[in-house]
Structures are given as structure tokens and as C-alpha cells.
Amino acid sequence: MPATTVRSYDTKIDSKKRITLRNVLYEYFHVEEYDDGRILLEPRELTKPFQVSENTLKMMDSSMKNFNKGLVSEPVDFSSYETIE
């Protein structure tokens, strides 16, 4: 289904090569410039990258300390499983 035009207006480039967008819903946009002069703005919502919790980091540190001390379990036997090619 094609998008519906909500607002249409003209703008001009200022002396620093910027344009002003009025009453926009988004703060960030992905910009595509075409060789015929068209500029396409697509709204983007930026999110924080995946972060590892403090508890997980503490557990990983504890596990590495145990590994370095040699406090490890017996190796897991995977011989009963088929190999995947």
C-alpha cells in the first residue's frame, strides 16, 4: 500500500548547505542522494547496542578464574551425535 502524503512544502538550502524540516516525528534519518538531484530521507530510530548485564560479566569473570585455576568439569562426550556437514 503506497504511503499517503501528510504534508507538502518547499524548502531552500541555506548558506551552510542545510535544509529545515518542520514538525518531524523522528530525530534521525537515513539519507540517500541520487544523481538526478533527489534526496530521500527515511526515518530511523536508534537504539542502544546489545549490552551484557553486570551479573553476566561477573559470572564470566568467575568462570575464567576457575578455568585458569584448573577447576573445570570433565569434557563433554559428543561422540553419540552425528556429524553435520
MMTF fields as JSON, N, C-alpha, C and O atoms, coordinates in Angstrom:
{
  "mmtfVersion": "1.0.0",
  "mmtfProducer": "UNKNOWN",
  "numBonds": 339,
  "numAtoms": 340,
  "numGroups": 85,
  "numChains": 1,
  "numModels": 1,
  "chainsPerModel": [1],
  "groupsPerChain": [85],
  "chainIdList": ["A"],
  "bondAtomList": [4, 2, 8, 6, 12, 10, 16, 14, 20, 18, 24, 22, 28, 26, 32, 30, 36, 34, 40, 38, 44, 42, 48, 46, 52, 50, 56, 54, 60, 58, 64, 62, 68, 66, 72, 70, 76, 74, 80, 78, 84, 82, 88, 86, 92, 90, 96, 94, 100, 98, 104, 102, 108, 106, 112, 110, 116, 114, 120, 118, 124, 122, 128, 126, 132, 130, 136, 134, 140, 138, 144, 142, 148, 146, 152, 150, 156, 154, 160, 158, 164, 162, 168, 166, 172, 170, 176, 174, 180, 178, 184, 182, 188, 186, 192, 190, 196, 194, 200, 198, 204, 202, 208, 206, 212, 210, 216, 214, 220, 218, 224, 222, 228, 226, 232, 230, 236, 234, 240, 238, 244, 242, 248, 246, 252, 250, 256, 254, 260, 258, 264, 262, 268, 266, 272, 270, 276, 274, 280, 278, 284, 282, 288, 286, 292, 290, 296, 294, 300, 298, 304, 302, 308, 306, 312, 310, 316, 314, 320, 318, 324, 322, 328, 326, 332, 330, 336, 334],
  "bondOrderList": [1, 1, 1, 1, 1, 1, 1, 1, 1, 1, 1, 1, 1, 1, 1, 1, 1, 1, 1, 1, 1, 1, 1, 1, 1, 1, 1, 1, 1, 1, 1, 1, 1, 1, 1, 1, 1, 1, 1, 1, 1, 1, 1, 1, 1, 1, 1, 1, 1, 1, 1, 1, 1, 1, 1, 1, 1, 1, 1, 1, 1, 1, 1, 1, 1, 1, 1, 1, 1, 1, 1, 1, 1, 1, 1, 1, 1, 1, 1, 1, 1, 1, 1, 1],
  "groupList": [{"groupName": "MET", "atomNameList": ["N", "CA", "C", "O"], "elementList": ["N", "C", "C", "O"], "formalChargeList": [0, 0, 0, 0], "bondAtomList": [1, 0, 2, 1, 3, 2], "bondOrderList": [1, 1, 2], "singleLetterCode": "M", "chemCompType": "L-PEPTIDE LINKING"}, {"groupName": "PRO", "atomNameList": ["N", "CA", "C", "O"], "elementList": ["N", "C", "C", "O"], "formalChargeList": [0, 0, 0, 0], "bondAtomList": [1, 0, 2, 1, 3, 2], "bondOrderList": [1, 1, 2], "singleLetterCode": "P", "chemCompType": "L-PEPTIDE LINKING"}, {"groupName": "ALA", "atomNameList": ["N", "CA", "C", "O"], "elementList": ["N", "C", "C", "O"], "formalChargeList": [0, 0, 0, 0], "bondAtomList": [1, 0, 2, 1, 3, 2], "bondOrderList": [1, 1, 2], "singleLetterCode": "A", "chemCompType": "L-PEPTIDE LINKING"}, {"groupName": "THR", "atomNameList": ["N", "CA", "C", "O"], "elementList": ["N", "C", "C", "O"], "formalChargeList": [0, 0, 0, 0], "bondAtomList": [1, 0, 2, 1, 3, 2], "bondOrderList": [1, 1, 2], "singleLetterCode": "T", "chemCompType": "L-PEPTIDE LINKING"}, {"groupName": "VAL", "atomNameList": ["N", "CA", "C", "O"], "elementList": ["N", "C", "C", "O"], "formalChargeList": [0, 0, 0, 0], "bondAtomList": [1, 0, 2, 1, 3, 2], "bondOrderList": [1, 1, 2], "singleLetterCode": "V", "chemCompType": "L-PEPTIDE LINKING"}, {"groupName": "ARG", "atomNameList": ["N", "CA", "C", "O"], "elementList": ["N", "C", "C", "O"], "formalChargeList": [0, 0, 0, 0], "bondAtomList": [1, 0, 2, 1, 3, 2], "bondOrderList": [1, 1, 2], "singleLetterCode": "R", "chemCompType": "L-PEPTIDE LINKING"}, {"groupName": "SER", "atomNameList": ["N", "CA", "C", "O"], "elementList": ["N", "C", "C", "O"], "formalChargeList": [0, 0, 0, 0], "bondAtomList": [1, 0, 2, 1, 3, 2], "bondOrderList": [1, 1, 2], "singleLetterCode": "S", "chemCompType": "L-PEPTIDE LINKING"}, {"groupName": "TYR", "atomNameList": ["N", "CA", "C", "O"], "elementList": ["N", "C", "C", "O"], "formalChargeList": [0, 0, 0, 0], "bondAtomList": [1, 0, 2, 1, 3, 2], "bondOrderList": [1, 1, 2], "singleLetterCode": "Y", "chemCompType": "L-PEPTIDE LINKING"}, {"groupName": "ASP", "atomNameList": ["N", "CA", "C", "O"], "elementList": ["N", "C", "C", "O"], "formalChargeList": [0, 0, 0, 0], "bondAtomList": [1, 0, 2, 1, 3, 2], "bondOrderList": [1, 1, 2], "singleLetterCode": "D", "chemCompType": "L-PEPTIDE LINKING"}, {"groupName": "LYS", "atomNameList": ["N", "CA", "C", "O"], "elementList": ["N", "C", "C", "O"], "formalChargeList": [0, 0, 0, 0], "bondAtomList": [1, 0, 2, 1, 3, 2], "bondOrderList": [1, 1, 2], "singleLetterCode": "K", "chemCompType": "L-PEPTIDE LINKING"}, {"groupName": "ILE", "atomNameList": ["N", "CA", "C", "O"], "elementList": ["N", "C", "C", "O"], "formalChargeList": [0, 0, 0, 0], "bondAtomList": [1, 0, 2, 1, 3, 2], "bondOrderList": [1, 1, 2], "singleLetterCode": "I", "chemCompType": "L-PEPTIDE LINKING"}, {"groupName": "LEU", "atomNameList": ["N", "CA", "C", "O"], "elementList": ["N", "C", "C", "O"], "formalChargeList": [0, 0, 0, 0], "bondAtomList": [1, 0, 2, 1, 3, 2], "bondOrderList": [1, 1, 2], "singleLetterCode": "L", "chemCompType": "L-PEPTIDE LINKING"}, {"groupName": "ASN", "atomNameList": ["N", "CA", "C", "O"], "elementList": ["N", "C", "C", "O"], "formalChargeList": [0, 0, 0, 0], "bondAtomList": [1, 0, 2, 1, 3, 2], "bondOrderList": [1, 1, 2], "singleLetterCode": "N", "chemCompType": "L-PEPTIDE LINKING"}, {"groupName": "GLU", "atomNameList": ["N", "CA", "C", "O"], "elementList": ["N", "C", "C", "O"], "formalChargeList": [0, 0, 0, 0], "bondAtomList": [1, 0, 2, 1, 3, 2], "bondOrderList": [1, 1, 2], "singleLetterCode": "E", "chemCompType": "L-PEPTIDE LINKING"}, {"groupName": "PHE", "atomNameList": ["N", "CA", "C", "O"], "elementList": ["N", "C", "C", "O"], "formalChargeList": [0, 0, 0, 0], "bondAtomList": [1, 0, 2, 1, 3, 2], "bondOrderList": [1, 1, 2], "singleLetterCode": "F", "chemCompType": "L-PEPTIDE LINKING"}, {"groupName": "HIS", "atomNameList": ["N", "CA", "C", "O"], "elementList": ["N", "C", "C", "O"], "formalChargeList": [0, 0, 0, 0], "bondAtomList": [1, 0, 2, 1, 3, 2], "bondOrderList": [1, 1, 2], "singleLetterCode": "H", "chemCompType": "L-PEPTIDE LINKING"}, {"groupName": "GLY", "atomNameList": ["N", "CA", "C", "O"], "elementList": ["N", "C", "C", "O"], "formalChargeList": [0, 0, 0, 0], "bondAtomList": [1, 0, 2, 1, 3, 2], "bondOrderList": [1, 1, 2], "singleLetterCode": "G", "chemCompType": "PEPTIDE LINKING"}, {"groupName": "GLN", "atomNameList": ["N", "CA", "C", "O"], "elementList": ["N", "C", "C", "O"], "formalChargeList": [0, 0, 0, 0], "bondAtomList": [1, 0, 2, 1, 3, 2], "bondOrderList": [1, 1, 2], "singleLetterCode": "Q", "chemCompType": "L-PEPTIDE LINKING"}],
  "groupTypeList": [0, 1, 2, 3, 3, 4, 5, 6, 7, 8, 3, 9, 10, 8, 6, 9, 9, 5, 10, 3, 11, 5, 12, 4, 11, 7, 13, 7, 14, 15, 4, 13, 13, 7, 8, 8, 16, 5, 10, 11, 11, 13, 1, 5, 13, 11, 3, 9, 1, 14, 17, 4, 6, 13, 12, 3, 11, 9, 0, 0, 8, 6, 6, 0, 9, 12, 14, 12, 9, 16, 11, 4, 6, 13, 1, 4, 8, 14, 6, 6, 7, 13, 3, 10, 13],
  "groupIdList": [1, 2, 3, 4, 5, 6, 7, 8, 9, 10, 11, 12, 13, 14, 15, 16, 17, 18, 19, 20, 21, 22, 23, 24, 25, 26, 27, 28, 29, 30, 31, 32, 33, 34, 35, 36, 37, 38, 39, 40, 41, 42, 43, 44, 45, 46, 47, 48, 49, 50, 51, 52, 53, 54, 55, 56, 57, 58, 59, 60, 61, 62, 63, 64, 65, 66, 67, 68, 69, 70, 71, 72, 73, 74, 75, 76, 77, 78, 79, 80, 81, 82, 83, 84, 85],
  "secStructList": [7, 7, 7, 7, 7, 7, 7, 7, 7, 7, 7, 7, 7, 7, 6, 6, 1, 7, 7, 7, 7, 7, 1, 7, 1, 7, 1, 3, 3, 3, 3, 3, 3, 7, 6, 6, 1, 7, 3, 3, 3, 3, 3, 3, 7, 7, 7, 7, 7, 7, 7, 7, 7, 2, 2, 2, 2, 2, 2, 2, 2, 2, 2, 2, 2, 2, 2, 2, 2, 6, 7, 7, 7, 7, 7, 7, 7, 7, 6, 6, 1, 7, 7, 7, 7],
  "xCoordList": [0.847, 0.0, 0.897, 1.768, 0.712, 1.563, 1.325, 0.231, 2.363, 2.263, 1.448, 1.466, 0.738, -0.098, 0.678, 1.361, 0.58, 1.227, 0.504, -0.702, 1.236, 0.657, 0.87, -0.009, 2.025, 2.368, 3.262, 4.085, 3.102, 3.936, 4.331, 3.467, 5.62, 6.082, 7.418, 8.101, 7.789, 9.071, 10.053, 9.67, 11.297, 12.353, 13.544, 13.644, 14.447, 15.639, 16.875, 16.83, 17.965, 19.237, 19.834, 19.893, 20.283, 20.883, 22.358, 22.847, 23.059, 24.451, 25.388, 26.479, 24.969, 25.786, 25.302, 25.64, 24.515, 24.009, 23.1, 23.17, 22.244, 21.304, 19.882, 19.622, 18.96, 17.539, 16.842, 17.339, 15.691, 14.927, 13.695, 12.926, 13.509, 12.315, 11.405, 11.852, 10.129, 9.2, 8.346, 7.843, 8.189, 7.288, 7.493, 6.53, 8.735, 9.017, 8.834, 8.994, 8.5, 8.269, 9.542, 9.589, 10.579, 11.809, 12.976, 12.955, 13.996, 15.182, 16.296, 17.105, 16.344, 17.4, 16.811, 15.718, 17.562, 17.122, 18.277, 19.438, 17.942, 18.9, 18.733, 17.612, 19.834, 19.789, 20.325, 21.373, 19.598, 20.07, 20.01, 18.962, 21.148, 21.212, 21.327, 22.144, 20.516, 20.506, 21.167, 21.224, 21.669, 22.383, 21.491, 22.002, 20.174, 19.277, 18.886, 18.052, 19.489, 19.236, 18.245, 18.093, 17.564, 16.6, 17.333, 18.425, 16.717, 17.227, 16.103, 15.003, 16.372, 15.375, 15.77, 16.884, 14.851, 15.07, 14.16, 12.947, 14.731, 13.939, 14.164, 15.312, 13.091, 13.267, 13.949, 13.731, 14.782, 15.493, 15.275, 15.268, 15.098, 15.057, 16.302, 16.444, 17.201, 18.453, 18.235, 17.546, 18.825, 18.714, 20.106, 21.09, 20.179, 21.458, 21.885, 21.051, 23.173, 23.633, 23.418, 23.272, 23.401, 23.205, 24.255, 25.452, 23.794, 24.712, 24.61, 23.523, 25.752, 25.8, 25.597, 26.218, 24.735, 24.428, 25.633, 26.53, 25.632, 26.699, 26.801, 27.9, 25.651, 25.638, 26.313, 27.079, 26.028, 26.639, 28.146, 28.909, 28.579, 30.016, 30.724, 31.824, 30.101, 30.689, 30.797, 31.802, 29.759, 29.762, 30.863, 31.537, 31.047, 32.098, 33.48, 34.358, 33.672, 34.955, 35.225, 36.341, 34.206, 34.343, 34.675, 35.52, 34.017, 34.267, 35.693, 36.332, 36.204, 37.572, 38.595, 39.629, 38.311, 39.217, 39.278, 40.357, 38.11, 38.069, 38.798, 39.516, 38.624, 39.287, 40.803, 41.527, 41.272, 42.718, 43.293, 44.469, 42.485, 42.923, 42.826, 43.319, 42.2, 42.036, 40.794, 40.643, 39.905, 38.657, 37.604, 36.753, 37.688, 36.779, 36.123, 36.61, 35.013, 34.322, 34.98, 35.857, 34.546, 35.036, 34.574, 33.522, 35.343, 34.926, 33.601, 33.316, 32.812, 31.527, 31.786, 32.541, 31.166, 31.341, 30.264, 29.088, 30.669, 29.741, 29.763, 29.154, 30.439, 30.598, 29.276, 29.17, 28.276, 26.993, 26.16, 25.131, 26.59, 25.854, 26.452, 27.653, 25.602, 26.065, 26.772, 26.464, 27.717, 28.385, 27.508, 26.849, 27.508, 26.722, 27.676, 28.691, 27.354, 28.228, 27.646, 28.24],
  "yCoordList": [-1.168, 0.0, 1.236, 1.349, 2.165, 3.352, 4.281, 4.329, 5.007, 5.958, 7.171, 7.566, 7.753, 8.921, 10.184, 10.225, 11.214, 12.489, 13.172, 13.406, 13.489, 14.15, 15.654, 16.428, 16.071, 17.481, 17.677, 16.818, 18.797, 19.103, 20.574, 21.443, 20.855, 22.241, 22.337, 21.332, 23.559, 23.82, 24.333, 25.01, 24.006, 24.491, 24.861, 24.439, 25.648, 26.014, 25.687, 25.63, 25.477, 25.182, 26.493, 27.466, 26.53, 27.754, 27.826, 26.983, 28.837, 29.061, 27.936, 27.79, 27.138, 26.013, 24.694, 23.626, 24.76, 23.579, 22.713, 21.486, 23.331, 22.614, 22.954, 24.013, 22.025, 22.31, 22.172, 21.499, 22.813, 22.75, 21.895, 22.129, 20.896, 20.058, 20.517, 20.672, 20.736, 21.258, 20.153, 19.283, 20.195, 19.303, 17.825, 17.113, 17.367, 15.966, 15.102, 15.575, 13.836, 12.909, 12.2, 11.645, 12.216, 11.488, 12.457, 13.541, 12.045, 12.876, 12.476, 13.317, 11.204, 10.697, 10.167, 9.601, 10.363, 9.921, 9.269, 9.636, 8.301, 7.724, 8.514, 8.7, 8.976, 9.851, 9.11, 8.467, 9.205, 8.692, 9.834, 10.451, 10.111, 11.153, 10.486, 9.584, 10.924, 10.354, 11.313, 12.519, 10.757, 11.575, 12.589, 13.528, 12.424, 13.4, 14.533, 15.37, 14.564, 15.646, 15.316, 16.082, 14.173, 13.804, 13.413, 12.848, 13.721, 13.319, 12.587, 13.122, 11.368, 10.56, 10.449, 10.034, 10.823, 10.707, 9.618, 9.668, 8.634, 7.582, 7.658, 7.661, 7.722, 7.851, 6.633, 5.499, 6.895, 5.839, 6.048, 7.178, 4.951, 5.0, 4.302, 3.089, 5.055, 4.491, 3.867, 4.427, 2.709, 2.015, 1.75, 1.78, 1.494, 1.15, -0.219, -1.108, -0.392, -1.72, -2.721, -2.349, -3.99, -5.047, -4.916, -4.842, -4.889, -4.768, -6.006, -6.538, -6.45, -7.604, -7.089, -6.102, -7.745, -7.295, -7.458, -8.26, -6.682, -6.762, -8.17, -8.684, -8.789, -10.136, -11.138, -11.993, -11.027, -11.928, -11.713, -12.676, -10.451, -10.163, -10.734, -11.274, -10.618, -11.18, -12.697, -13.279, -13.338, -14.796, -15.228, -16.231, -14.476, -14.803, -14.655, -15.49, -13.586, -13.398, -14.545, -15.061, -14.941, -16.054, -17.352, -18.124, -17.591, -18.81, -18.84, -19.892, -17.706, -17.666, -17.868, -18.502, -17.333, -17.556, -19.045, -19.594, -19.696, -21.14, -21.916, -22.87, -21.522, -22.19, -22.075, -23.054, -20.877, -20.667, -21.435, -21.799, -21.685, -22.473, -23.97, -24.771, -24.353, -25.766, -26.381, -27.602, -25.57, -26.066, -26.168, -25.292, -27.265, -27.451, -28.822, -29.715, -28.974, -30.269, -31.188, -30.771, -32.434, -33.401, -32.976, -32.35, -33.305, -32.959, -33.631, -34.743, -32.956, -33.491, -34.416, -34.065, -35.602, -36.587, -36.381, -36.654, -35.901, -35.66, -36.789, -36.657, -37.879, -38.951, -39.634, -40.257, -39.531, -40.182, -39.385, -39.871, -38.178, -37.343, -37.475, -37.694, -37.339, -37.403, -36.106, -35.038, -36.221, -35.012, -34.335, -34.999, -33.04, -32.252, -31.696, -31.088, -31.902, -31.413, -30.203, -29.65],
  "zCoordList": [0.0, 0.0, 0.0, 0.862, -0.939, -1.011, 0.183, 0.746, 0.548, 1.659, 1.233, 0.067, 2.185, 1.935, 2.287, 3.311, 1.448, 1.728, 2.877, 2.807, 3.927, 5.092, 5.011, 5.39, 4.521, 4.443, 3.227, 2.91, 2.552, 1.396, 1.47, 1.587, 1.402, 1.439, 0.736, 0.535, 0.36, -0.284, 0.762, 1.715, 0.572, 1.459, 0.606, -0.546, 1.163, 0.401, 1.212, 2.441, 0.524, 1.171, 1.659, 0.906, 2.923, 3.451, 3.055, 2.303, 3.565, 3.165, 3.599, 3.048, 4.586, 5.037, 4.453, 4.964, 3.387, 2.661, 3.528, 3.451, 4.357, 5.214, 4.793, 4.222, 5.088, 4.898, 6.247, 7.15, 6.369, 7.606, 7.381, 6.449, 8.246, 8.216, 9.344, 10.481, 9.037, 10.037, 10.641, 9.93, 11.95, 12.689, 12.356, 12.072, 12.391, 12.086, 13.33, 14.455, 13.118, 14.22, 14.667, 15.765, 13.821, 14.13, 14.226, 13.643, 14.973, 15.138, 14.168, 13.776, 13.779, 12.908, 11.607, 11.586, 10.515, 9.196, 8.455, 8.638, 7.616, 6.673, 5.38, 4.906, 4.809, 3.637, 2.424, 2.49, 1.311, 0.028, -0.976, -1.168, -1.617, -2.639, -4.002, -4.188, -4.948, -6.291, -7.273, -7.037, -8.385, -9.359, -10.068, -10.677, -10.004, -10.625, -9.666, -10.009, -8.453, -7.509, -6.408, -5.456, -6.532, -5.489, -4.215, -4.261, -3.075, -1.768, -1.056, -0.911, -0.614, 0.08, 1.548, 1.87, 2.437, 3.878, 4.411, 4.207, 5.09, 5.717, 7.217, 7.662, 8.015, 9.461, 10.066, 9.638, 11.073, 11.788, 13.277, 13.766, 13.986, 15.439, 15.94, 15.785, 16.536, 17.014, 18.381, 19.233, 18.576, 19.856, 20.397, 19.658, 21.674, 22.281, 21.772, 21.599, 21.532, 21.127, 22.257, 23.421, 21.888, 22.878, 23.975, 23.698, 25.216, 26.336, 27.22, 27.446, 27.712, 28.605, 30.029, 30.425, 30.797, 32.156, 33.082, 32.824, 34.16, 35.163, 35.744, 35.952, 36.003, 36.579, 35.639, 36.082, 34.351, 33.37, 33.307, 33.236, 33.335, 33.302, 34.532, 34.417, 35.707, 36.93, 36.828, 37.235, 36.283, 36.125, 35.154, 35.387, 34.07, 33.109, 33.747, 33.531, 34.535, 35.227, 36.192, 36.255, 36.941, 37.887, 37.155, 37.607, 36.036, 35.256, 34.733, 34.752, 34.265, 33.748, 34.866, 34.655, 36.05, 37.185, 37.519, 37.741, 37.554, 37.821, 36.733, 37.032, 35.479, 34.362, 34.502, 34.32, 34.825, 34.973, 36.157, 36.142, 37.176, 38.338, 38.073, 38.867, 36.976, 36.657, 37.265, 37.245, 37.803, 38.393, 37.293, 37.134, 36.54, 35.409, 35.497, 36.19, 34.785, 34.77, 33.748, 32.992, 33.738, 32.76, 31.364, 31.231, 30.322, 28.962, 28.595, 29.038, 27.798, 27.346, 26.167, 25.26, 26.17, 25.103, 24.041, 24.279, 22.878, 21.776, 20.749, 19.687, 21.031, 20.049, 19.7, 18.643, 20.558, 20.264, 19.253, 18.784, 18.919, 17.964, 16.572, 16.415, 15.571, 14.187, 13.82, 14.35, 12.91, 12.433, 11.389, 10.589, 11.407, 10.447, 9.412, 9.754, 8.155, 7.079, 6.437, 5.51]
}
